[in-house]
Every structure is written in structure tokens, then in C-alpha cells.
């Protein structure tokens, strides 16, 4: 009886213990509902406060430097070489692009050689010299010229003597002092002497020498027109034969861009078409020219036709034998687009952009660039017609923008 009573007391104690544990657990769970939740790394994660309204959103942070207006004074703008161009819709002309070689204008190129053999006694011009028309390039001494000069001087003397004899015979014949036969003989001698003198003078002219200005056996070799000495073979003391060119003079103010047109492109171009020429020596720079010649014959092996673009060579920057690329405008035109020089487009934060001239400054503007050809780029979006874009000096503005961003970061 006593054992049963003790067992019942023990069961009631265990029941009271579990009821107390359950009550404490419920209290702890209720108090931990809003406490930070532990992460796997043991760092407490705080619950973010929700917006008061579904329409309220947290504003996104702005990109640093985006849309920042750069202000420059007139002096700074001029010093940076900044030039602005108003955007206009222009027709995109289709082009035929060919590789080419620059050559001297063959219509303005001369191989200067003596008309008679002689020894070079003086050299006045050097390779690369600029020369004027009639300027002496070298002086030669010629035995042949000396003999021709002697013949001319003898002819002058004989002509003078024959003229004097004819004048005397004419006076005597008028007074019937000499017979008619003597008068006719004197006239024949005079005409013979004059003919010999003309022949001697003509021989000197054919040698390129003016008989009236000739002195001794030396003669000058002169430039036929203004140009540049691009080749020189004259060596002091050497004997120069008639068939040897001593100097080559070229007028390099205009150059020929020689290229080959494929058969499939013949119907797209015509003489007079505008062309744009580029060379690797001046990247991004375009030299404007005009198509002046298309050959009448085709190379049957390459199926190409010779073509020529003539380009003004201001400042002499283009050189003969340079490789070039020529883009020749075709007779077809495409849709209108906004065109800017390639140098106007640069990368800002990895995205193509241009600088737009706003009131009082320059704004970097992200743009979408289309095709690029011969130094120009098509702007598909980001700017509109009528806006003014920096076409020269954009890199100076970029450097100024980056400098200002670094200053803001500090």
C-alpha cells in the first residue's frame, strides 16, 4: 500500500516538470519572434524595413560623372583645340573601297637629260631640293657644243662678208658699172651665207642653247617647271651621255592614287566621282580627291581595270610609293544619317560617347554608333539633328572629365 502511494507521487512530479519546461519554451519562442536571425556564418541578419507603400521604391544611385557639364573659358577652349559642328542629316553615299599606291603626277614629272654629251663641271641641285622653272640644275662642258659654236661664229662672219659684197654689187649694178652676171653671183653668195648661218643657229637651238647667250663650250641643264628633285644621278666630273637622265623633277602638289577596279564594280562608279583616301601614316585623317581616269581595257587574268584618283597634296604630307586605301563614291545613295568624324566618338566608362555643346559647357552623352567608313561614324541614337557636337578636341575634354571624377572620389 505504501509502495503504490510512492509511485503515484513520483508520476505527479514528472508531469509537473514537463509542464514547466513547455511553459518556458513557449515564452522563449514568443520573445524571439523579432530578434535577428542567425546566418550560417554566425552573423546576425537584420530584417529590412518594408516600404510604407508599394508605390514607394528606393532610388537607384546615380552613375558618377554621368551627365556632368564641363565648363571651359574661351581661352581654355581655344587652347584645347575644341571645334564644334552642328549635326545634320546627310545622305550615306555607297562607296567602292580599293587598295592603291600613291604615284607622282605623270603629267607633271620630267626626266632632265642633256641634249648633247658633256662632262659635268658643276652640280647646283641636290636630292629633295625645291626648284623653280628655268633654274640651273647642273653645268656641262661639251666638245660637241664647242664645235657647234665655232660653226655658228664662222657663219656669222661669212654672212656679214657676203652681205657687204652684195651691198657693193647692188650699188655698182645700179650705176651699170658691173655686168648683171656679177650682181647675181654676189646675191647668191649672200643667200648661201645666210642659209649657213641659220643652219648653225638651228643646230644650237636643237642642243637647247640660245646662240646669242652662248659663251664658251659650257651649257646649263635647267628645270622645266617648278617642282621637287626626286632623283639625282649627276656626279661632278663624270661624262654624261645624251640618253642618261641626270635629274628627275616632279610637281608633287597633286598626286595620283593608282588602283584596280574589279569588274563587278565598274557599273557603280564613273569619272568625276568624289573619293576619300586614307594612309596608315595619318590614322583617322581623310584626303579628298576625285576619280579622273578609268582604263578602257581590262586585265584578263585579274579581271580588273586600272583606275586613278587625283588628290591635292597640301603640305607635301603624302609621298609617292605610299600604300593607300581609296573609297570612291558610287552613283547610288542611301538613307540619311547623322555623320561625325570618328575622332568625335570616344569611350566613357566602356561606352561610346560624344560631347554635346550645351549652354555654358560640354555634356558627355552616350550614343549608339553604326557603321564606320573612311574616318566617319554614323550616330544611330543618343543625339539629334540640330545639336552641336565636339568634332575636334574631344580627348582633351575626356581627360578633364576623368580628372574631375578623380577629384570627386577623393
VMD Tcl script that draws the C-alpha trace (Angstrom):
set ca {
  {0.00 0.00 0.00}
  {2.85 2.33 0.85}
  {4.71 1.39 -2.39}
  {1.71 2.31 -4.57}
  {1.43 5.67 -2.87}
  {5.10 6.49 -3.55}
  {4.77 5.54 -7.26}
  {1.83 7.84 -7.72}
  {3.72 10.71 -6.09}
  {6.67 10.16 -8.45}
  {4.44 10.33 -11.58}
  {2.86 13.59 -10.44}
  {6.34 15.14 -10.06}
  {7.41 14.21 -13.58}
  {4.20 15.68 -15.02}
  {4.78 19.00 -13.22}
  {8.39 19.16 -14.58}
  {7.34 18.78 -18.22}
  {4.55 21.32 -17.83}
  {7.12 23.84 -16.56}
  {9.53 23.14 -19.47}
  {6.72 23.60 -22.00}
  {5.72 26.93 -20.45}
  {9.30 28.23 -20.53}
  {9.76 27.17 -24.19}
  {6.59 28.97 -25.25}
  {7.78 32.12 -23.50}
  {11.19 31.97 -25.15}
  {9.72 31.41 -28.64}
  {7.34 34.32 -28.26}
  {10.17 36.66 -27.23}
  {12.45 35.64 -30.12}
  {10.00 36.40 -32.93}
  {11.52 39.83 -33.83}
  {15.15 39.12 -32.95}
  {17.87 38.90 -35.68}
  {18.11 35.57 -37.42}
  {21.46 33.87 -37.23}
  {23.09 33.06 -40.60}
  {25.28 30.10 -41.39}
  {28.34 32.25 -40.77}
  {27.11 33.23 -37.34}
  {26.40 36.84 -38.37}
  {23.06 38.26 -37.42}
  {20.84 39.25 -40.33}
  {18.62 42.23 -39.69}
  {15.22 42.27 -41.37}
  {14.88 45.24 -43.77}
  {12.02 47.61 -43.19}
  {9.43 47.36 -45.91}
  {8.30 50.49 -47.75}
  {5.26 52.16 -46.34}
  {3.58 51.78 -49.70}
  {4.00 49.51 -52.66}
  {4.47 52.65 -54.85}
  {7.44 53.80 -52.78}
  {10.81 52.49 -54.10}
  {14.35 53.09 -53.06}
  {16.04 55.42 -55.59}
  {18.94 53.88 -57.55}
  {22.33 55.52 -57.06}
  {23.42 57.78 -59.96}
  {26.50 56.91 -62.05}
  {29.43 59.02 -61.12}
  {30.19 61.65 -63.76}
  {27.16 60.85 -65.95}
  {25.67 63.99 -67.44}
  {28.26 66.20 -65.75}
  {28.56 69.55 -67.52}
  {32.13 70.66 -68.19}
  {32.64 74.40 -68.27}
  {35.64 75.96 -70.02}
  {36.62 79.52 -70.63}
  {37.10 80.83 -74.16}
  {40.87 80.72 -73.70}
  {40.79 77.10 -72.47}
  {38.53 76.08 -75.35}
  {40.90 77.61 -77.89}
  {44.00 76.14 -76.23}
  {42.45 72.63 -76.28}
  {41.67 72.95 -79.99}
  {37.98 72.29 -79.45}
  {35.81 72.62 -82.56}
  {32.05 72.18 -82.65}
  {29.88 71.04 -85.55}
  {26.11 71.20 -85.86}
  {24.60 67.80 -86.61}
  {22.68 67.49 -89.86}
  {21.11 64.56 -91.63}
  {23.30 63.60 -94.56}
  {22.86 61.04 -97.26}
  {25.03 57.97 -96.77}
  {26.70 57.50 -100.13}
  {27.68 53.98 -101.02}
  {31.38 53.54 -101.68}
  {33.68 51.17 -103.53}
  {36.78 50.65 -101.41}
  {40.04 49.67 -103.14}
  {43.68 49.40 -102.14}
  {46.02 51.69 -104.02}
  {49.55 53.03 -104.41}
  {50.46 56.71 -104.44}
  {52.38 57.84 -107.52}
  {53.71 61.17 -108.74}
  {51.55 63.02 -111.23}
  {52.97 61.71 -114.51}
  {51.73 64.82 -116.34}
  {53.96 66.90 -114.08}
  {57.10 64.76 -113.99}
  {60.25 65.31 -116.08}
  {63.46 63.34 -116.56}
  {66.06 66.03 -117.24}
  {68.83 64.84 -119.57}
  {71.35 66.77 -121.71}
  {70.78 67.06 -125.44}
  {74.48 66.51 -126.07}
  {77.18 64.58 -124.29}
  {79.42 66.52 -121.95}
  {81.39 66.46 -118.76}
  {79.67 67.67 -115.58}
  {81.63 70.63 -114.25}
  {79.13 71.93 -111.68}
  {76.16 70.49 -109.76}
  {73.73 73.05 -108.32}
  {70.77 70.93 -107.16}
  {70.54 68.18 -104.57}
  {68.00 65.46 -103.89}
  {64.84 66.90 -102.34}
  {65.50 70.50 -103.41}
  {62.61 72.70 -104.45}
  {63.36 74.24 -107.85}
  {61.83 76.98 -110.00}
  {61.22 76.99 -113.76}
  {64.49 77.62 -115.61}
  {66.65 77.13 -112.52}
  {70.09 75.68 -113.29}
  {70.48 72.14 -112.02}
  {73.98 71.45 -113.38}
  {76.55 72.85 -115.82}
  {78.18 70.68 -118.51}
  {81.19 71.21 -120.78}
  {80.73 69.73 -124.25}
  {83.21 69.35 -127.10}
  {80.27 68.95 -129.48}
  {78.82 72.24 -128.30}
  {82.19 73.94 -128.76}
  {82.34 72.75 -132.36}
  {78.78 73.90 -132.99}
  {79.57 77.30 -131.51}
  {82.62 77.65 -133.75}
  {80.49 76.82 -136.79}
  {77.96 79.42 -135.73}
  {80.58 82.14 -135.24}
  {82.10 81.30 -138.64}
  {78.66 81.51 -140.17}
  {78.13 84.94 -138.62}
  {81.42 86.16 -140.13}
  {80.73 84.70 -143.59}
  {77.20 86.08 -143.59}
  {78.48 89.56 -142.76}
  {81.12 89.38 -145.54}
  {78.59 88.11 -148.07}
  {76.13 90.84 -147.11}
  {78.80 93.52 -147.62}
  {79.69 92.08 -151.05}
  {76.06 92.00 -152.10}
  {75.53 95.63 -150.99}
  {78.56 96.76 -153.08}
  {77.43 94.76 -156.11}
  {73.93 96.22 -155.82}
  {75.28 99.81 -155.92}
  {77.57 99.12 -158.88}
  {74.82 97.33 -160.75}
  {72.52 100.31 -160.28}
  {75.16 102.50 -161.98}
  {75.74 99.91 -164.73}
  {79.38 99.61 -163.69}
  {79.38 95.78 -163.37}
  {77.56 93.28 -165.53}
  {74.34 91.66 -164.36}
  {76.18 88.36 -164.01}
  {78.44 89.73 -161.26}
  {75.45 91.13 -159.39}
  {73.61 87.80 -159.45}
  {76.71 85.97 -158.23}
  {77.00 88.35 -155.24}
  {73.36 87.85 -154.36}
  {73.74 84.07 -154.49}
  {76.78 84.24 -152.16}
  {74.78 86.37 -149.71}
  {71.84 83.95 -149.64}
  {74.19 80.98 -149.25}
  {75.93 82.59 -146.25}
  {72.62 83.47 -144.61}
  {71.39 79.89 -145.02}
  {74.59 78.51 -143.44}
  {74.18 80.90 -140.52}
  {70.57 79.80 -139.98}
  {71.64 76.15 -140.02}
  {74.36 76.78 -137.43}
  {71.90 78.67 -135.22}
  {69.26 75.94 -135.57}
  {71.80 73.31 -134.51}
  {72.48 75.24 -131.32}
  {68.76 75.62 -130.68}
  {68.35 71.87 -131.07}
  {71.03 71.46 -128.42}
  {68.95 73.59 -126.11}
  {71.26 76.59 -126.26}
  {70.48 80.17 -127.23}
  {73.20 81.19 -129.73}
  {73.11 84.82 -128.64}
  {73.71 83.91 -124.98}
  {76.28 81.19 -125.58}
  {79.75 81.76 -124.16}
  {82.37 79.05 -124.50}
  {81.59 75.33 -124.58}
  {79.61 75.09 -121.33}
  {75.83 74.99 -121.08}
  {73.31 74.80 -118.20}
  {70.87 71.95 -117.53}
  {67.67 73.64 -116.28}
  {64.41 72.65 -114.59}
  {61.42 72.62 -116.97}
  {58.90 73.66 -114.29}
  {58.55 74.25 -110.56}
  {58.83 71.06 -108.54}
  {60.98 68.86 -106.35}
  {64.11 66.94 -107.29}
  {63.08 63.36 -106.53}
  {66.01 61.68 -108.30}
  {69.62 62.79 -108.89}
  {72.32 60.95 -110.87}
  {74.61 63.88 -111.68}
  {78.11 63.38 -110.29}
  {80.76 66.08 -110.59}
  {83.44 65.23 -113.17}
  {81.57 62.37 -114.84}
  {80.79 62.23 -118.53}
  {77.06 62.43 -119.16}
  {75.78 60.75 -122.34}
  {72.76 62.02 -124.24}
  {70.45 59.14 -123.21}
  {71.11 59.41 -119.44}
  {68.73 61.32 -117.17}
  {70.67 63.34 -114.61}
  {67.71 64.67 -112.61}
  {64.03 63.82 -112.16}
  {61.82 66.77 -111.25}
  {58.23 66.22 -110.10}
  {55.47 68.61 -109.19}
  {54.11 66.96 -106.04}
  {51.32 69.47 -105.42}
  {48.94 66.83 -106.80}
  {49.40 63.06 -106.69}
  {47.90 60.07 -108.46}
  {46.33 57.25 -106.44}
  {46.66 54.22 -108.71}
  {44.26 51.35 -108.03}
  {42.49 48.39 -109.65}
  {38.71 48.23 -110.01}
  {37.07 44.81 -110.06}
  {34.79 44.02 -112.94}
  {31.73 43.83 -110.67}
  {32.27 47.45 -109.54}
  {32.60 49.08 -112.97}
  {28.92 49.92 -113.21}
  {28.92 51.66 -109.82}
  {31.49 54.41 -110.45}
  {32.21 56.99 -113.11}
  {34.87 59.57 -113.86}
  {34.41 62.67 -111.73}
  {33.19 60.80 -108.63}
  {34.42 62.05 -105.27}
  {36.84 59.83 -103.37}
  {38.31 59.67 -99.87}
  {41.91 58.49 -99.44}
  {43.46 57.28 -96.18}
  {47.01 56.17 -95.36}
  {48.41 54.41 -92.31}
  {50.85 57.27 -91.70}
  {47.97 59.57 -90.66}
  {45.30 57.41 -88.98}
  {41.85 58.94 -88.89}
  {42.73 61.62 -91.46}
  {40.97 61.71 -94.83}
  {42.38 63.24 -98.04}
  {39.69 64.28 -100.50}
  {40.18 63.53 -104.19}
  {38.40 62.86 -107.47}
  {38.29 59.90 -109.83}
  {39.93 61.17 -113.04}
  {40.61 58.05 -115.09}
  {39.19 54.57 -115.76}
  {41.09 52.41 -118.25}
  {39.43 51.29 -121.47}
  {40.99 47.82 -121.24}
  {40.71 45.03 -118.69}
  {43.36 42.69 -117.37}
  {42.07 39.28 -118.47}
  {43.95 37.46 -115.70}
  {42.91 39.56 -112.69}
  {39.59 40.79 -114.18}
  {40.41 44.31 -113.03}
  {40.60 47.73 -114.67}
  {43.14 50.42 -113.87}
  {41.67 53.49 -112.20}
  {43.18 56.71 -110.92}
  {42.21 59.16 -108.19}
  {43.84 62.59 -108.18}
  {44.42 64.15 -104.75}
  {45.77 67.60 -103.78}
  {48.89 67.18 -101.66}
  {48.77 70.21 -99.39}
  {51.90 70.49 -97.28}
  {53.55 67.59 -99.11}
  {52.43 65.07 -96.48}
  {51.62 62.31 -98.94}
  {54.64 60.61 -100.50}
  {54.97 58.64 -103.75}
  {55.05 54.85 -103.26}
  {52.92 55.01 -100.08}
  {50.18 52.41 -99.76}
  {46.70 53.89 -99.50}
  {43.02 52.99 -99.35}
  {40.61 54.82 -101.63}
  {36.84 54.91 -101.06}
  {35.16 56.02 -104.28}
  {31.60 57.32 -104.12}
  {29.16 55.39 -106.27}
  {26.18 56.68 -108.20}
  {23.85 55.22 -105.57}
  {22.81 56.99 -102.37}
  {21.41 55.51 -99.18}
  {19.25 56.75 -96.32}
  {20.08 59.90 -94.43}
  {22.02 59.66 -91.16}
  {23.94 61.73 -88.64}
  {27.63 61.58 -89.54}
  {30.54 62.73 -87.36}
  {34.32 62.26 -87.63}
  {35.50 59.11 -85.85}
  {37.64 61.21 -83.51}
  {34.46 62.76 -82.12}
  {33.42 59.37 -80.66}
  {35.31 58.06 -77.63}
  {34.78 55.61 -74.80}
  {33.48 56.75 -71.42}
  {33.06 54.01 -68.80}
  {33.34 51.48 -71.62}
  {30.51 53.02 -73.66}
  {30.73 55.11 -76.87}
  {30.00 58.77 -76.17}
  {30.29 62.25 -77.66}
  {30.49 65.68 -76.09}
  {27.48 67.87 -76.82}
  {27.90 71.63 -76.57}
  {25.30 72.93 -74.14}
  {24.80 76.50 -72.95}
  {27.89 77.28 -70.95}
  {29.64 73.93 -71.24}
  {30.02 70.46 -72.74}
  {27.94 67.43 -71.73}
  {29.15 63.84 -72.23}
  {26.38 61.93 -73.99}
  {26.21 58.16 -74.52}
  {25.48 57.25 -78.16}
  {24.89 54.20 -80.29}
  {27.34 54.03 -83.17}
  {26.52 52.43 -86.50}
  {28.87 51.69 -89.37}
  {32.21 53.43 -89.70}
  {33.81 54.27 -93.03}
  {36.76 56.38 -94.12}
  {37.08 58.43 -90.96}
  {33.37 58.96 -90.30}
  {30.91 57.25 -87.96}
  {27.11 57.04 -88.06}
  {25.30 58.02 -84.84}
  {22.14 55.94 -84.53}
  {20.86 57.27 -81.18}
  {21.78 59.49 -78.25}
  {21.86 62.77 -80.17}
  {19.50 64.55 -82.52}
  {19.82 66.74 -85.60}
  {20.43 70.35 -84.70}
  {22.57 69.61 -81.65}
  {26.21 70.71 -81.68}
  {28.84 68.03 -81.16}
  {32.55 68.41 -80.46}
  {34.40 67.11 -83.54}
  {37.91 68.17 -82.54}
  {39.45 68.23 -79.07}
  {37.14 65.59 -77.57}
  {40.08 63.80 -75.94}
  {41.04 66.95 -74.07}
  {37.50 67.09 -72.65}
  {37.67 63.41 -71.71}
  {40.91 64.00 -69.80}
  {39.32 66.93 -67.98}
  {36.24 64.83 -67.11}
  {38.33 61.97 -65.70}
  {40.38 64.41 -63.67}
  {37.25 65.89 -62.15}
  {35.91 62.40 -61.29}
  {39.14 61.52 -59.51}
  {38.86 64.74 -57.54}
  {35.26 63.92 -56.53}
  {36.33 60.44 -55.42}
  {38.95 61.92 -53.12}
}
mol new
graphics top color blue
foreach p $ca { graphics top sphere $p radius 0.5 }
foreach p [lrange $ca 0 end-1] q [lrange $ca 1 end] { graphics top cylinder $p $q radius 0.2 }
display resetview
